[in-house]
Amino acid sequence: MTNSWTDIRNTDLVVIMGGNAAEAHPCGFKWVTEAKANRGAKLIVVDPRYTRSASVADYYAPIRQGTDIAFLLGVINYCIQNDKVQWEYTKAFTNAAYLVKEGFAYQDGLFTGYDEGKRDYNKDSWDYEIGPDGYAVVDETLQNPRCVWNLLKQHVATYTPELVERICGTPKDKFLKVAEMIAECSSPTKAMTSMYALGWTQHSKGSQNIRTMAMLQLILGNIGIRGGGMNALRGHSNIQGLTDVGLMSNMLPGYLNLPTEKEADLATYMSTRGFKPLRPNQMSYWQNYRKFFVSFQKSMFGPAATAENDWAYDYLPKLDVAFYDILRAFELMNQGKMNLYICQGFNPFQAFPNRGKLAKGLAKLKLLVIMDPLQTETARFWEDHGVYNKVDPSDIQTEVLQLPTTCFAEDEGSLVNSGRWLQWHWPGGSPPGEARTDVWIMSQIFLRLREMYRKEGGPFPDPILNLHWPYKDENEPTAEELAKELNGYVVSDVADPNDPTKKLLEAGKQVSGFGVLRDDGSTACGCWIYSGCFTEAGNMMARRDNSDPDDTGAYLKWSFAWPANRRIIYNRASCDLDGKPWDPSRKLIEWDGSKWTGYDVPDIAPTAKPRDVGPFIMNPEGVSRLFARKMMRDGPFPVHYEPFESPVANLIAPKIVGNPVARVFPDDWKQFAETASPDFPYAATSYRLTEHFHYWTKNNHVNAVLQPEQFVEISEELAKEKGIALGGWVRVWSKRGEILAKAVVTKRIKPMTVDGKTVHVVGIPIHWGFVGAARKGFPANVLTPFVGDANIETPEFKAFLVNIEASTGPVA
């Protein structure tokens, strides 16, 4: 989230695409209802189904799953054609005026540099023209045909309302109504907010789904302002925190990157991470990367990280591939190349795609370790549950160890919500039976491994033997100790260069924030973006002061928000070039002639003059990107690509199947249905229910009673066509498997006309399985394809092909 849940009340228009906040985030959704009640805000929902969010919307438009980019590029085209652009913002705060290199081009769904054999791009042409002064060349008049604005204008011109209707199935009049409502928010005094979730991320072009809306918000001037922003609705209870502390295979805490094999030494690693400014006076805050990295290494390895050994750089693993993501992990299992899998607080047998492939992979492991407070299907994948999990346990040699953990309500610590707020919580109860905290279990694994390495040695035991472990009780570090380590502390005194008798930093003290971190080994910090959460003043995350001057929705004294307790990131963009708020009634910060003041922590140096430094200080341009240079694998501009399983060919580029750079493993191609397959004619999508929430509340009897039986959702027209009765059993199958469920026949889903063809949608809730308090059922991943987003490998759960027929139901 660029903004926060509480800020949504400041908006004039909420657009929910790629999510269903009323269903999946019911507590947070109250801020939408508050905006509607107190500001007269409008709510638009664009979704394949008429959802619970749609039921309270002011306007609903249907869309075929997997076509959001075409829809949004159509809205951008509408705004450009009708001069609904916040011009002052766009010219000053985006790269619209930057010139792109000669040689860059786009044609028939592909950009320059595509290698069909490698399914990848050479991105050399995806960059700016650099002048003799070393800076990017700009044309502030926007007349040059190679400036970003003109290339964007040309790129989106294809997406007319008529073409949007042909691709998306959204009736032209409904599309134009949505476009008109959105376009009105180009006014500096009207704000729009975007709320999205897994409905956008879980596609083979999920990252570009999100980027397209970000581009739209930028030309409307809605990033950095109250009531605006790109608001990702993260899951409960700590998905935001998971990504923040680097639990993805290629990340270190604070969105630093693990090195690759090509980066054999620290100098090579740092050579691509300093990000020299691309325009005069710009801040390019990633120039501090070395400070964050060295401080992280000192936190990890303590005295063993020194200048002489490049801060223990050799201790870090070096990636031979870009990601060891979930799809690659199960591919390796299936190849017999992975022996041990530790599954902590997750249920991949339900949550990853193509359950048939998952089962084969798990069965090839030597050891599977489950850390969870509840029984999961992953822990019991080897059990025969009849039609719901048909296996012969004697054929499975995998040893499974279950380590019962506490749940969040039995722990102390912080949870990070969607709005980047770190909120401290205390135990609500004691853990049952033999359950132990995750911290205790992980500590025991480490301590026993370390003892084995001490006794037995190994090829390179140094990272384990020298891991910094300074906790009072080494068997179980406390949440407070870990939080202080994440915040950062001073390793050695730092003297004031102007007065050696004074100390700028005193050894043993907590640092006040990431601004004081250093790259000389004098500071340690586990996660630089969390710096400031636990200072010498105490635990900032435990604050519960709900004061809110001028009723802004910022609540700066409630908990701690990263970075630097800032509630709206890029908030410098809430003001014009002279530092005055675009909308005085929604003031956030402003320039008083000598410094930035206001109701939020300025996202810029406090004394940076407004016309000198751009608001997007993490980018070397100082501005935001309508053209993404080399940052995205599938293009500097978004393009509509069909899902890998689609009921129709791609109207933009008929020869392209799926995202042309999404990674697909060879055996998985064979399990994709062909485009417009007569065997699998229906477009399916997965979704969740409030009552079951995800997989864990199905262990609660009350939740199970509220949604007692597995169902799929189909239109009245499809039910009539297939002879399916309301409440009757159906069989739904894809090229990968089948499920049996009851049929909910409803007006909430209607057939769509896509390029003259009728397309029916089948909605499939994700929750059921074969353990827990709920009745046994089938997870949606029995049906879903094994392919992920081109940039971050999130599986494509939201768009695939199935068939459906009436059935007699499962055999008892």
N, C-alpha and C positions, 0 to 999 in steps of 0.2 A: 504494500500500500504506500503510495506517495503521501496520502493524507492519513486519516484515522477514522475509526467507526464514529466517534463523537462529532467529527467534522461533517459527516454526511447531512446532518441537520441544516447545514448552511447552504445547501444546493437549491437550484431552481429546477433541475431536470436530472432524474436518475435513469440511466440506461442499463438494464440488466441483459447482457448477452453472454453466453458461455457460463451460465450459472443459474441458480434458483435459490436466491438468498432466503426467501421466506421459508423454504423447506430445509435447506442445509445449514443455515445460519440464523435460526429464528430469534435468538436474543439480540444479535446485531441488527437485525432487520427493523428493530424498533426505531432506529435513527432515520430510516426511510419514512416510516409512518409519521415521525415527528416533523420531518421536512414538509411532508404533504399537509399536515394539520396546521403548522405554525407559519409556513412560508408560502403555502399554496403551490408547492413544488409538484411537478408532474412525474409520473413513472411510466417508462416504456419498457416492455418486455418483448424480446425477439427470441423465439425458441421453437423447436419442432413440436413441442407439446404445449397445451394450455395449462401451465403449471400453477402451483399455489401462489407464486409471485405474480403471475399473469392475472390471477383472480382478483387482485387488488390494484391492478395497473390501470392507468388512464388510457393506455393504448397498447394493444397486443398485435404483433405481426408474426405469422408463421415463417419458418425458414427450414430448408432441408439441411440436415446435419452435415457438417463438413464444408459449408459454403460461406462461412462468415466473412472471409477475406473479400470475396466478390461483393458481398453486401456493403461492407465498409468502404472499399475502394469506390463503390458507386456513390456512397454518401460524400466522400472526399471530392469526387468529380462534381457532384451536385453543388457543393459549397463553392468550388472554384468557378463553376459556370454561372452561379448566381451571386458572385461577389460576396459570399458570406464567409469572410476571412477576417480575423483580427490582425489587420495588416501591420500595425505598429509592433505588435508582439512577434508576429511571424518574421518580419524583416530583422528585428533586433535580436531575437532570442532563439532562432533556429538557423540551420545551415542553408536556408533557401537561397542565399546569395553566393554560396561557394561554387566555384567552377570544378566540374568533374573532368578527369583526364580525357584527352583525345584517345579514341580507341574503345572507350566503354560504349556498349550498346545492348539492346534488348530486342529479341525477336522470337515470336512463336513460343512463348513460355520459358525461354532460356536467356541467360545473360552471357556476355562474352567470357570465354575461358572454360566452357564446359567440356569435360572429358567423359564421354558416355561409358567407356570401359571401366573407369575408376568410380563412376557415379559421384563425381566431385568437380569442383571448380578450381582453376587457377585464378586467384582474385586480384592479380596485379593491376588490372584496369579499373578495379572498384575503388578508386581513390581520388583525392583532390589534385588539382593542378597546383604544384608548389612553385612559388616565385623565386627569384634570385636571392631574396632576403631570407629564404628558408620557411616562409609562412605560406599558408594556403591563400590562393588568389580568390578574391571576391568581386562580384559585380552588384553593387548596392542598388543599381537601377533595375535589376532582374531582366535585363534585355538580352544578355548573352544566351544563345540557344543551349549552351552546355552548363548553365547554372542549374543547381539542384531544382529550383522551382519549375523551370521550364521542362526539365526531364520528368519531374513528377507529374506535371500537367499533361504531358504527352502520354505518360505511362497509364494514368487513370482514365484517359479519354475513352478507352475501350468500354469501360464499365458504365454503360448507359442504363437508365431505368428499364429499358426493354431487355437488355442482356442480363441484368440482375434478376429479372423475373424468370427468364429462361433457365438460368443456372440455379437460382435459389428456390424457385417455386413460390416466392413471395409475390402476391399480386402487385402489379405496378402501382395501383392507387395506395396500397398500404405502405409500400416502400417509400413513395413520395411523401406521405404523411409523416413517417418517421424522419426522413431526411429534412423536411421542413421544420419539424420541432427541434431537431438537433442543430440545424443551421442558425436558428434564432439565438443560440448560445455563443455566437461569434461576437456578440456585444460585450464590451468590457464590464457591463453591469449585470450580465446574466452568466450563471455558472452551471456547468453540467458535470456530473460525476459518472464514471464508468465502474460498474461492479461486475467482476467476472470470477470464475473459479475453474473447476476441472472440465467444464464444458468447452473451454477454450484450450486448456493445456493438453488434454488427452486426445491429441490429433497428430498426424505425421507432419503437420505444419503449425503446431500449437504455438511456438514462440512467435511466429509471424502473425497469427491471429491477434495476439496481444499487441504486437508492435504496430499493427495497422490502426487499432483504436488509439494507441499513443500518438501516432502521426495526426490523426483526426483531432485529438484533444490539443495538440500543439498549434495547428492552424486556427483553432477556435480560441486559443489563448487560455486554456483551462488547466495547465499544469503549474503547480506552485501556488495556486490561489485557494482561498477558503471556498469550500463547496465544490471543488473541482477534483482533478486527479485521476490516476489509474489505480483502482483499488482492488487488489487481489484478495479474495476471501480465503484465507488460509484455514486449514483444518484444525480440529481440536486434538489434543490440547496444546501441542507445541510444535507444529510443523514449521512455523516461521523460525523458531529457535533451532530446529534441526538444521536448516540450511545455513543459518547464521554461523553456527559453530563448525561448519565444514564437514558434515557427515555425508557428502556426496564423494564419489570415488576420485574425483580430480581436484578437490578443493582442500584448502586449509581454512581455519577459522577466519571470519571477517572477509570472505570472498577473495582471499589470496589463492593462488594456484599452486598445486603440486608441480614440481619440475618434470620435464620429459627427458627421455634418454639423450636427446640432442643437447640438453642443457647440463653438461657434465660438471660444470663449475659455477660458482656463484656469479662471477662476472658475466658469463653467458646468460644465465637466468635473469639477471637484472637488466641486461641490455635491451630487452623487449618490454620492460615493465615501468620504465621511468616516465614515459609519455610526455615528451617535450611539448610545450604549448605550440599550437598551430596558428595562433594569432597573437599580436602584441599584447602584453599586460595580462594575459590569461593565467589563471591560477594552476590549472591542471593538478588537482590535489593528489593524484596518484604519484606525483613526484616524491611523495612521502612513503612510497611503497617499501623502500629499504628500512625505514624506521619501524614500520609495522612488522616487517618480516624478521628483522634482527630481534626485536622485542619478543616476538612469538617464540623464536628459537631459544632465547634466554629463559622464557617461561617453561619450555619443554625440557631443556637439557641443562639449565642452571650453569654451574661452574664449568661444565664440559664444553659449553659453547663459547668459543673465544675468537678473537680476531685472527689468531694464527691458524685456526682450522676453518676459517670462513663461517664462523658461527654454527658449526656442526652441520653444514650444508650436506655433507656426505651421508649423514644419518637418515636423510629423507629418501623414501623410495622414488625412483625415476620411472615415469610411465612410458611403456612401449607403445601404447595406443592412447587415444584421446580420453576414453572413458572405460572404466570397468563398471558399467551400469548394470541394472537388474537384468536386462535382456542378455547382455554378454555373459553375465554370471551363469544364467541357466543354459545358455548355449555351451559354455565350457563344461557344465555338469553333463549335458547330453553327450559331449565328446569324451567324457571320462577324464577330463583334465582338471577337475576340482574334487578334492577329497573331503574337505571340511567346510561346513557352512554354519555360521553362527547367526541365528535369527533373533534379534532383540526387539521385543515390543512390536512385532509385525506379523502378518499372516499372509505370506506371499502365495500360498497355494490357493487363496481366494482372490488375491489382489493383483497378481501379474497375469499377462494374457496367455491364452491357449493352455488350459489346465492339463490337457493330455501331455503336452511337452513338459510341463512342470513336473508331473508325476514321474515321467521317465528319468528326468534329471535328478530328482531327489532320490530315486531308487538306485542311482549309480554312486551316490556318496558313500564314503566310509563312515563318516560321523556327521550327524545333524544335532546341533545344540539349540535348544529353544529357551529363551528367557522371556517369560510372560506371566502375568498374574492369572490368566485364564487358560482353559483348554482351547486349542486352536486346531483347525483342520490341517495346518502344516505339521503340527506335532503328531497328528493321527493319520497322516496321508497313507500309511501302510495298513490301515485297518479296513476290513471289508464291511461296507455299509450298503451292500446291495446295489441297487440302481444308482444310488447317490454317490458311491465311491466303490466301484467294482474292481477289487484287486484280490490277488492271492498272496497273503502275508508271507507265505513260505518262499515266495520268489524274491522277496525284498530283503537284502542283507544289510541295509543301512542301520547302523546303531543310532538310536535317538535318545538324547539326554534332555530331560525337562528340568529347568531350574526355575522354581516359582519365585516371582518377584513381587514387590509391592506395587500397588497402582498409585496414580498421582494423588489420590485423596489420602493416602497413607504416608506421603513423602513431604519433606520440606524443601523449598527451592523456588525457582522462578519459572513461570510460563510466559512465553512471548506470543502476544496475540497478533492478529493480522496487521494492526496498525503500528507494529514494532514496539509495543509497550511491554517492558519486562516487569511483570507483576509478581511480587513475592507471595507465597502462600505457605500455610502451616498445616501440619497433619490434622486430618479430621477424624482419624481413628487409627487403631493399631493393626498391623498386618496379621493375618491368620496363619496358623500352622507353621510350616517351615519357610514361609516367604521371607526373603531378604531383599534389601534394596539393590537396585542395579549397580550402585556405586560399590557396595560390598562385594558383589559377585565379580565385577570387573577388576576390583583391587586384588581379589584372591587369585584370579587368573594371571594377572601381571606378576604378583609377588612370587607365585610358584614357578612361573616361567623364568623369572629372573634368577631364582635359586638354581633351577636346572642349568641355565647358561653358566652360572658361576662354577658349578661342579663339573659340567660336561663340556663347556666351551661351545664353539660353533664357528661357521665361516666368518661371520661378522656380528658378534654379540653386542657391539658398542652401543647401538641405539637403545637396547633393552637395559644393559648394565648401567648406562649413564642417564637414564630417564630421571628427571628431577622429581622427587617424591617427598616434599618437605612437610608432610602432614603430621599433626599431633598423634593421631592414631593411624598408622600406615594401613591398617586393615580396613578402615572405612573413613575416608576423608569426609568432612562435614560439608553441607551445602554452602555454608558461609565461607569456608576455606576456598572452595572451588570458585565461588562468586568473586572473592577478592583476587584470586589468580586471574580470572578472566578480565577483571577491571584493570589490573596492572599495578605494579609496585616499583619502587626505586631500589635498584640493586646496589648502587654505590653513589656517594655524594657527588653532586654536580655544583661546582662553584660558580658564582657570578663572575663573568669575565671582566666586569667593570669594578668589582670589589671582591677580591679573593677571600675576604673574611666572611662573606655572606654565602649562603647556600641557596641555589635555585631549587635543588631537589635534595632531600635528605634520605639517606639509606634507610630502608625498612618501612618507609611511609607509602601509603597508597597514592597513586597518581591521581590528579584531579580530572584528567581527560586525555584523549589521544593527542592533543596538541603539544604535550610535553614529552611524548615518546621520542627516543633517540636511537641512533644506529651505531653507537659506540659501546654497547653492552651495559650501559648504566641503568637501563630500564628493562623490565620484563612485562609482557602483556599477553594473556592467552587469547584474546579476541578484541582487536583494536576498536571495532565498532561498538563494543559494550563498555569501553572505557568511560568512566564517569558513573557507572551503576553502583559502585561500592567504594566510596572515597573515604578520606579521613573524617568527613562529616557524618559517615554512617551509611546504612543500607538505603540507597535512593529508591530501590525497587519496592521497599516496604512502605513508602509514603502513601498516605490516604487523605490528603487535603484536597477537597474538591472545589476549592475556590477557582473562579473563572472570570477575571476582570473583563468587563465589556461583553460578557456572554459570548465568547468566541468559539467555545467548544474545544479549546486547547488543553485546559486542565494541567498546566505545567508542573504542579506540585503533587500530582497523582502518579505514583510509580515513576518509572524512568523509560524514556523512549530513545532508541538509538536512531541516528547518531547524535550525541551531545545533548540529549533530551529534547531534540527538535521534533515537533509534532507534524509539520508539513515540510517535506523536503523540497528543495528548489524554491523556497519561499521568496527568494530575491525576485523571482519572476512575477510575484504578485504586484510589483510596482513598475511604473514606466521607466524610460531611460534616465529620468531625473530623480528616480527614487520615490515617486509619489504613487500611492495605491491606485490601480486601475479603477477600483470601485471603493470610494471612501467609506461606504456603509459596511464594507467587508474588509476593513483594514486588518492587516496581519503584522507587517513591519513597514517602516518607512525610513528614509534618509533625512536626518535633521540638520544637515549642513556639515556635520563633522563625524557622525557615526550613524549606524543603523540601530533603530530602537523599535519597540512594539510589544506585541503579545506573544511572540514565539522567539525561539533562539534563531537568530539570522543564519541562513545557509550561505554565508559569505563572510569574509574577514570583516570584523565590526567597523573598521575604518576604510574599507575598500570603496573608492569613489564610484558612484553608480554608472558613470559613463566609461569607466576604465575596465572593470572586470565583469565578465558575463555571469549570468546566474547559474549556469550548469558547470560548476567548478570541478566535477569529477571528469569531465570531458576536456581533452586538450584544446578543443575549439572554444570552450567557454560558452558554447551554445548547444542546443539540443539537435538531434539528427533526424531529419526527414529522409536523408540518404545515409545508410548505415556503414558506408565504407566496407571494410573487410570483416565486419563483426559477426555477420550471420552466414551460415554455410549455404543457405538456399537463396541468397540474393540481397542486394542493398535496398531494393524495394520489395514489398510483398507481391506475390502472384497467386492467383487462384489455382490450386491443384486439387484434383478430386481425391477423396480417400482412396487407399489402396484397393478397397472393395467398394465399387460405386455402381449404382443402377444405370448410370449414363456415362458416356465418354466426356472428356474435358472439352468444353466448347472453346476454350482459349487455345488449347494445344492438344488436338485429338490423339496424337501419337504418344503423349506422355501419360504413363500410368503412375498414379501416386505422386509423391514428392520426389523429384529426380535425384536428390542427394541424400534421401533418407537411407540409412544402412539397413539392408535386408540380408539375413543369413541364407545361404543357398537352399537348404531344406525347407525354409519357410515360404519361399516363392511358390512351392508346390501346393501349399495349403491355403493360397489365396483364391477366392472365386474370381472368375474372369469378369471384366467390365460388362454390365448389362446381362449377367448370366441368367439364362432361363431357369436354371436349377435353383438359383437363390435370388428371387426377384424383388425382395423387400428390404428396405433400408432400416436397419436396427440401430438403436442407441441405448446406452445404459444410464441409470440415474439412481439416486438414493432417496430414502424416505426419512422424514423427521423421526418417526416412531422407532425405527431401528438404528438410525444415525449412520452406523457403518457396520463393522463386523462384531464389535465387542458388546453392544447393547442387546444383541440377540441372546446373550447369556442372562439377561434379566427377564424374569417371567412377565412383569408388567408390560415391558416393551413388546414382548412376543405376543401378548394378548391383543395389543392395540393393532398389530398387523399380523394376524395369525397364520396366514397361508400365502405361499408364493403365488405371484400372478405376473402376467404380462399384459400390456395395455395396447389395444388395437382399436381402429375406427369401426364405426357401424357399417361402413361400406365394405371394408375388408372382411368383417365377420360374415356379412351376407354373402359375399363372393365365395368364401371358403366354407360356408355352412357351419360356422362356429357360434355356439350359444353363449349368452351372458352367463358367466360362472361355470362354463363347461371346461373340461380339460383340453389342453392343446399340447402338441409337440412342436417345439421350435428347434430348428437345426441349422448349422452352418457347415462349412467344409471341414470343421475341426471337432464338432461334437454336437450333442443335443441336450435339451432340457425339457422337462414336463412341468406344466404350471396351469393354474386356472386363468381363464380369459376375463379380463375386465374390458368390456365393450363400451366405448365411451365417445361422446362428442368432443372430448378434449384433444383428440388427435383426428385430423382430417386428411384425406388424400391430397397430394399436391400435384400440380401439373408442371412438369419439368421438361422444357423444350418439346412440348406437345405430348409427352408421355406421362401417364398417371403413375405416381410413385406413392406407395403406401409405407407408413412408418410403424415400426414395432418398438414399443418402449419396454425395457427390461430392467427392473430393480436389481440391485447387486447383492442383496444382503444374505440370502439363505445359504445354508451349508449343511453339514451332517453332525456338528457338535453344538452344544448350547441348549438353552431353554426353548428356543423356537422349534416348530416342526421342521423336520428335515426337508431340504430343498436343494436346488442347484444354483451355484454362483454363475453370474453372467459371463465370467471368464472362461467357461467351457466353450463359449462361442467366439470369443474375440481373437483377432489376428495378432501374430507375434511381430509387431513392427512399431517403431517409436518415432517421436519427433526428430527432425533432422538435426536439431541443435542440442537438445538435452536428453533425447531418447525416452521421453515420457510415452508410455504405450498408447496406441490409438484405440481407446475404448469407446469412443463416442460416435463412430460411424463405421458400420460393417454390414455385410449382406447375410440374410437368413431366408429360410422358407418356414411356412407354418401350416399346420393342418389340425383338424379336430382329432382328439385322442381319447383313449379310455383311461388315461392316467397311469401312474406308476403301479407296478405289481407289488403288493405288500410282501 
